């Protein structure tokens, strides 16, 4: 039996049980007369198996009640079962939809804008490609890895929504077969792009990664996701999703090489996700691609962090000066308020 606010779905087995009680007949005797196993009769009475036309005919012979009656009872039960289940799932989804960043998703054009909660639920089910929103917290994108600086239920739903959009957009991106050797070979060329304007490097970056079997997707930030980037397999391609709107160039490039690090180091598609060691390894990979530790340590050992020295060092190692400033700030060589004018901001169209 299943209940909802409006419906009670009672299996035909309840009526069969009443008939047995009225006749003083045990389930064992009934099973024998029906020429069926006791196990199957037990499942039938408890509504765990469907009452078929064959069983209906047997019931007519054993209990003297027309087969049509049993067929109708089964049909009504199945209809009410579907309605009760749908109503219960809607009630559950109406609670879940409060945790999903629907308004931001609508603002970005990912789902249709509406104030009706049930419409939000239906639109979200289609967006996530699930029959009910309770499935959203399952690993819909297995093996995904991400650079994410916060945790919590709100953060999880924001992240899941963002990653699903990346997955949907990546379907429209054509890529070559995955080639990790080629990816490693083009990393120096990608690094040189840090000196360019996004209008110059963006399309080229997409093409180079597509040549390695990687679709890179730029998406706006979703509030509460604390997300910089994420990487996952999607069929025959790898997807890198990046948040870019209002982002410092140094954060963008660090996040991109962090995600590339996960790919090169073989961290994606692990059943349990990445470990803390994996994340640290990807950080080290990104840090050393942008500014090799040996060069950075030689510069910082001099203790000269004036503007001209930083600009000169950036030119020497061939990197955007804002990336040097960002690393000096992160490793506490200079205060975070210093040289803000040397840090580039990216506004890419997502």
Residue pairs with C-beta under 8 A, 6 or more apart in sequence:
1 8
1 9
1 10
1 11
1 14
1 47
2 8
2 9
2 80
2 81
2 84
2 85
2 88
3 9
3 84
4 83
4 84
4 85
4 87
4 88
4 91
5 87
5 91
6 83
6 84
6 87
7 80
7 83
7 84
7 87
8 80
8 84
9 77
9 80
9 81
9 83
9 84
10 77
10 80
11 45
11 46
11 47
11 51
11 77
12 44
12 47
12 51
12 70
12 73
12 74
12 77
13 44
13 45
13 46
13 47
13 51
14 45
14 47
15 73
16 44
16 45
16 59
16 63
17 45
19 63
19 65
20 26
20 27
20 30
27 38
27 41
27 42
27 45
28 38
30 41
30 62
31 37
31 38
31 40
31 41
33 62
34 41
34 55
34 58
34 59
34 62
35 58
36 55
36 58
40 49
43 49
44 51
44 55
47 77
50 74
50 78
51 70
51 71
51 73
51 74
53 67
53 71
55 70
56 67
56 68
56 70
56 71
56 74
57 67
59 65
59 67
59 70
60 66
60 67
60 70
89 131
89 132
89 134
90 118
90 121
92 132
92 133
92 134
93 121
93 124
93 125
93 132
93 133
93 134
94 117
94 118
94 121
96 133
96 134
96 136
97 117
97 120
97 121
97 124
97 133
99 153
99 154
99 157
100 124
100 133
100 136
100 157
100 161
101 157
101 158
101 161
101 222
101 223
101 224
102 111
102 120
102 123
102 124
103 113
104 222
104 223
105 111
105 127
105 161
105 165
105 222
106 112
106 113
106 114
107 113
108 165
108 219
108 220
108 350
110 127
110 161
110 165
111 120
111 123
111 124
111 127
112 119
112 123
114 120
114 123
121 133
124 133
125 131
125 132
125 133
127 161
127 164
127 168
128 135
128 136
128 140
128 160
128 161
128 164
129 140
129 164
130 136
130 140
136 157
136 160
137 156
137 160
140 160
140 164
141 163
141 164
141 167
141 232
141 234
142 232
142 269
142 271
143 232
143 233
143 268
143 269
143 270
143 271
143 273
144 163
144 230
144 231
144 232
144 268
144 273
145 230
145 231
145 232
145 259
145 262
145 267
145 268
145 270
145 273
145 274
145 278
145 282
146 159
146 163
146 227
146 228
146 229
146 230
146 231
147 227
147 228
147 229
147 230
147 255
147 258
147 259
147 279
147 282
148 155
148 159
148 225
148 226
148 227
148 228
148 230
149 226
149 227
149 228
150 224
150 225
150 226
151 226
152 224
154 224
155 224
155 225
155 226
158 222
158 223
158 224
158 225
158 227
159 222
159 225
159 227
159 230
161 222
161 225
162 219
162 222
162 225
162 227
162 230
162 241
162 243
163 230
163 232
163 241
165 219
166 217
166 219
166 230
166 239
166 241
167 232
167 234
167 239
169 217
169 219
170 215
170 217
170 234
170 237
170 239
171 234
173 206
173 210
173 215
173 217
173 237
174 210
175 209
175 210
175 211
175 212
175 213
175 214
175 215
175 237
176 210
176 211
176 212
176 213
177 213
177 236
178 212
178 213
178 214
178 236
178 237
178 238
179 211
179 212
179 213
180 212
180 263
180 264
182 211
182 212
183 209
183 212
183 214
183 260
183 263
183 264
184 264
186 208
186 211
186 212
187 257
187 260
187 289
189 208
190 205
190 208
190 256
190 257
190 260
191 289
191 290
191 318
191 319
192 318
193 200
193 201
193 204
193 205
194 249
194 253
194 290
194 319
194 320
194 323
195 318
195 319
195 320
198 346
198 347
198 348
202 218
202 348
205 216
206 216
209 215
209 216
209 240
213 236
213 237
213 238
214 237
214 238
214 239
214 240
214 263
215 234
215 237
215 238
215 239
215 240
216 239
216 240
216 241
216 242
217 239
217 240
217 241
217 242
218 242
218 243
218 244
218 348
218 349
218 350
219 241
219 242
219 243
219 244
219 350
220 243
220 244
220 245
220 350
221 227
221 243
221 245
221 246
225 243
227 243
228 242
228 243
228 247
228 251
228 255
228 258
229 240
229 241
229 242
229 243
229 255
229 256
229 258
229 259
230 240
230 241
230 259
231 238
231 239
231 240
231 241
231 259
231 262
231 263
231 268
232 238
232 239
232 268
232 269
233 239
233 268
233 269
238 263
238 268
240 256
240 259
240 260
240 263
242 252
242 255
242 256
242 259
243 255
244 252
244 346
244 347
244 348
244 350
245 347
245 348
245 350
246 345
246 347
247 345
247 346
248 322
248 326
248 343
248 344
248 345
248 346
249 320
249 322
249 323
249 343
249 344
249 345
249 346
250 320
250 322
250 323
250 325
250 326
250 327
250 343
250 344
251 326
252 346
253 290
253 320
253 323
254 286
254 287
254 290
254 323
254 326
255 286
256 286
257 285
257 286
257 289
257 290
258 282
258 283
258 285
258 286
259 282
260 285
260 286
260 289
261 267
261 281
261 282
261 283
261 284
261 285
261 286
261 289
262 268
262 274
262 278
262 282
264 285
265 278
265 281
265 282
265 285
267 274
267 278
267 281
267 282
274 282
287 293
287 327
290 319
290 323
290 327
291 317
291 319
291 323
291 324
291 327
292 317
295 317
296 327
299 313
300 328
300 331
300 333
302 309
305 328
305 333
305 334
305 338
307 339
307 342
310 321
310 324
310 325
310 328
310 339
310 342
311 321
311 342
313 324
314 320
314 321
314 323
314 324
315 321
317 324
320 344
321 342
322 342
322 343
322 344
325 334
325 338
325 339
325 342
325 343
326 343
328 334
329 335
329 336
329 338
